[in-house]
Amino acid sequence: MKPPYLSDIKPNQVFTATFLVHGKDVRQKKSGEPYLSLLLGDRTGDIDAKMWDNVAEVVDTFERDDFVKVKGLLQIFQNRLQMTVHKMARVLDADVDFADFFPASTRDPLEMFAELRALVAGMRNPHLRLLLEAFLNDEPLARMYRTAPAAKHVHHAYLGGLIEHVLSVCRLGHLTASHYGNVDYELLLTGAVLHDVGKVAELTYDRSFGYSTEGQLLGHIVIGLRMLHDKLQQVPDFPPKLRVLVEHLMVSHHGELEYGSPKVPLFPEAMLLHHLDNLDSKMESMRALAEKDRHIEGCWTGYSPSLERSILKKAKYLEGEAPAAEPALAPTPAEPAAPQAQQPPEPLQQQFTPTGSPFAEKLQQAWRKDS
């Protein structure tokens, strides 16, 4: 019952479609009447939506993370797409296919996991190999590792994003370690596999992507260290000094104290891991920003807070469209007026909260069915 997807809907087209509610906020018009400011989405993207009329009839019938059937109109305002909702009603979980609503890697998760296993199996250092196999042989953990996104928003923010990111860092490590004669590739590989392992518990992804209570309180670095210490119990005679090096790889991979690392990188493999992790996340962020940008015209995307810039949509530029002047490095504070609105809309407030167990079997089955 899902089609059309958001990406299929054309501007100025009245449509009926089902979406997942990523954000819900009740606000007031200048007249004092309420209106709904929503963030609706499916696996192809999300969009700001406003419901201006008949709000009292529906406001208490659904919440964030519910599915809703919407009749509405997609419009272009100030070079951006915006949805006006005419009617909406909640849809039961049993009536939707979860795979229609959650973005996922284009690669098969089991195929990526097999590739990772092959890299680990080829390691000559028995201590590091046995440590990584202790993680990969833990099937509940491995299932989460194959499923989790790498982030809530910033990069690889889709199901399977974590393992896709890890494999990319592993491949970059293989390319760069041979260039520097003082780099131990297997130590670097260990850091690549484990640096974000705590995200399987830091993030929730059974509905909208968010943070677990544990994730909010501790963060993935602390969670990952705790998991490392648990798995080290399964590797007899693991060298204490090698353990300290692996721990340092995990605690320093953000690179700077202000970015959340307790320590900055202090040996070559740690420095290289940080830069490869950062490189892969930035390149994926650029790809996703250009692909999902909501600006209809022009060769520049909207401003990205994570990248701290707008970026050139290179393909559109090379097609021959004359680029407008490069936008300012920060977004303008003024809020745009919405079509058919009695007042300018305010920015959507995305209130992400933990949504329960991130490992719902129904989601796993639905994603595997779709992949």
N, C-alpha and C positions, 0 to 999 in steps of 0.2 A: 504493500500500500504506500510505500515511501515516495516514488517518483511523483513530481519532479524534485530533483535535488536543487539546492540553492544555486549552484553553478549553472543550472539549466534555465533559470528564470530570467526573462528579458525585461529591461526597463519599460515602464508604462504598460506592463502586462498584469492583468488581474489573474491571480492564481489561487489554488488551494493546495496546501502541502503540509507535511508533518515535520516538526522540528523539536530539538531538545532545548530546554530553557537553560541557558548558561548564566543569565543574570536577570533579576527582576527588581524594579524599584518603583514605588508609587510616589508620584510628585503632584504638584499643584499648578494649574494654569493661573494666569493673572486674575481670572474670575473666581478663583478659589475651588473650582471643580478639579477632581483628581484626573490624572492621566498616567498611563503605564509606560515606563522606559525599560525596554527589554534588550537582551542580547540573545538572539536565536541562532541555532546552527545545526548542521549535519556534518557528515564526513567530508564534505567539499568546502567547508568554511563556515564563517559566522557573520552576522550583520546586526547593526543597530536597528531596532524597531520601536515604533511608537504606536500606542493605541490611545486615541484622543477621546472617543465617545463610548458610551455604554460600559464604562469601566466597572461600575458598581456591580454589574451582573456577573463579571468573571473574576474579579480580583481575588476572591477567596477560594476559587475553585482549583487553583494550581499553585505550585511553588517552584523555586529553582530546582533543577534536575528532573522535573517532570517533562513528559512528552506532551506536546499540544498540536492540535490540528488548526491551521490558520488559513483564513481567507483574507487576502490583502492585495496591496499594490506596491510594486517596486518602482522607485522613482530616483531620479538623479537630482541632487541638490548640492550646489557649490562643488561640482565635479566629483561627488561621492555618491555611492548608492545608499539609499535609506528605504526602509520598509514601513509602510503605513498599514496597520492591522485593522481590518473591519470587523471580523468575527474570530473567535477562537474558543476551543474547548479542549479539555484534558483528554489524553489518550492513554489507556492502560498499557503497562509494560508488556503484557501478554500479547498485545495487538501490534507490536513493532518488532522488527529485526534489529537487534542492537548494532549489528555491523554497519547499518545504514547511517549511524549517527556519530561514530567515533573515527577520526582520521587514523590511518594506519600506514605503516611502511609498505612500499611497493614490493618489497622482498619477502619471501616466505620466512617466518621466524625459525622454523626447524632447519631450513637450509642455512641460515646465518649461524645458528647454534652449532651445526655440524662443521661449518668452516672454522668457528672458534675452537672447537674441540680438536680439529686437525692441527691448528697452530700450537695448542698446548701439548698435544701428543708428540710433537717434533722437538720439544725442549730437551736439552741434554743435562741441564742441572736438575738432579732428581728431587731436591728439596722444593724448588720453585714449581716444578711440574706437579708434584704430589699435593702441594698447597692449592694450586688452581684446580686440580681434579677434585679436591674435597669440596670446592664450591660447585663445580659443574655436575658432580654426581649426586648432589642434593636435589632431588627432583622437584619438591615444592619450591625451593629457591630458584632452581633453573627455570621453572615455569614463569615465575615472576620476572626473572631476568630477561626472558624472551618477550614478555608482554609489556613491560613498563615503558613509558616515555622517558626521554632523557631530561625533560624539563616541563614545567607547567606552560610556559609561553615561549621562552627565549629561543631555544634551538631543539631540533628533533622532537618537537612537542606532538608526538603521535604514538600510537601503540606500536611497539617494536622499535621505537626511536633509540632506546638505551643501547640495545645490542648493535644496532646499525652504527651508532656513534662509536662504540667501543671497537668494532671491526675497522672502522675508518681510521681511528687513532693507531690501531695495530699495524695497518698497512703503511701509514705515514711513518711509523716507527721503523719499519723494515727498510724503507727508502732512505731515511736519514741516519740511522745508526751505522750503516756501512760507510757513510761519508765521514763520520767522525771516529777516528781510531780509538778514542778513549771511552766509548760508550758500550756498555754491556747490553746487548739487545734483549736477552732473556730477562734481565732485571727490568728493563724498560717495558717489555711485553707484560710482565707481571703487574706493573703499575697501571698499564693501559686497561687490563682486564678488571682490576679491582678499584680503580680510582673513584668510580661512581656507583659501586655496588650497593651502597647504602640507600640509593634512590628507590630501590624496590620497596623500601618501607617508609621512606620520606614522603613519597608522592601517593596520592590516591587517584585511581583512574577507572573505577567501575562505573562512574557517571561522568560529570565534568571533571577535568583535571584540577587537582588541588593538593593540599598538604594534609597529611595525617597529624594527629596531635603530637605523636612522637617526632615527626618531621619538623613541626613548628618549634618544639622544645629543644631538640638536639641538633638537627641538620644531618645531611647525609655523610659528612666526614666522620662525625662521632659515631653514628650508627654503623658505618662501614668498618671502623676500627674495632668495634665490639664484635662484629661478625668475623673479622680477621682473627681475633683472639680465640673465638670459639673454634674456628677451623684449624688453627695451629695445634689444638689438642689432638687432632687426628694425624698429625705429621710428626712421628717420633724423631727426636734428635735434630729438630730444625735449628740451625745455627743461630744463637742469640744475636750476633752482630748483623746477620742477614735479615733477621726479623726487624731490627731497628731500621734498616734501609728501606724495607717494604713499608713500614709504618710511615717513614718520612715521605715516601712517594705519595702516600694517600693524604697526609696532612698538609702538604705543600703544593698540591696540584693547582690550586687557584692562583698561585703565584705571588700574591701580595696580601699583607695583613688586612688591608681595607676591603679586600674581596672575600674575606672569610677564612683564609688559610692561617692556622695557628703559627706556622713557620713559613718563611720564604724558601725556595729551592736552594739547597746547599751542596749538591753534587751534580755532575753532568746529566745523569739519567733523570733526576728530578726536574732540572731546568728544561730539558728537552720535552719531558712529559707535559709540563705546564704549557709550553708554547704549542705543542701539537694539539693538545686539548682545546686551547684557545683558538687556534687556527681552524680546526674542524667546526667548532661551534659558530665562529664568525662567518665562515663560508656558507654553512647551512642557513644561518640567519639571513644572509644576503639573498640566497636562492629563494627562500620562502617569502621574503618581503617583496621581491620583484614579481613572484608568481601570484601572490594573493593581494597585491596592492589594490585598494578600492578606488583609486583615482581613475576616472574614465578617460580623460584626455591628458596629453602631456607625457614627457619622457622621464619625469621624476616621480618617485614614490612619495608617500607621506613620510613624516618624520618618525624614525624608530628610536625610542628611548634607549633600548639596549645597545644599538649601534651608535647612538648619538649623532645621527645624520639621516638625511634622505639619500637615496641612491638612484643612479641612472638606470632606467629600464633599457638596457643596451640594445635588445632586439628591436624595440620600437624606435629607438633613435636611428639605428642603421637602416630601417625601412624608409627613412627620408623625412620623417616629421621633424620640423624645426623645434628644438627644445626651448622651452621657456627658461627664463633666468633661474639659476639654481636657487632653491628655497633657502630660507634662513635655517640655521642649525637647530633652532628650537621652535616648537609650535607656537603659533600666536595664541594669546590667552582668550581672545574673544570667541564666544560661542556662536555657531551659525544658527540662523532662523530656519525652522523646518517648514516644508510645504504644508499647507492646510493647518498650520498651528496658530494659536492665539498668542504665543510667546516663543522666544528662542529656546530650543531644547538645551538641556544641560548635558554634560558628558555622562555616559553610563557609568555607574559605580558597580564594578565587578566585586562582589563580596564572596570570595572563595572560602569555603569552609570544608573540613573533612566530611566525606560522604560515606563513611562506613568501610567495610572490607573492600580492599582494592582488587581482590582476586576472585570476584564472582564467577562461578563456573559458567553461568549463562553467557557472560561476556566473552569468556575464553572460547566457548563453543561457537558463538556467533562469528567471532573474528576468524577462527580457523575455517569456518564454512565459507567465509567471503574471500579468504586469501588464496 
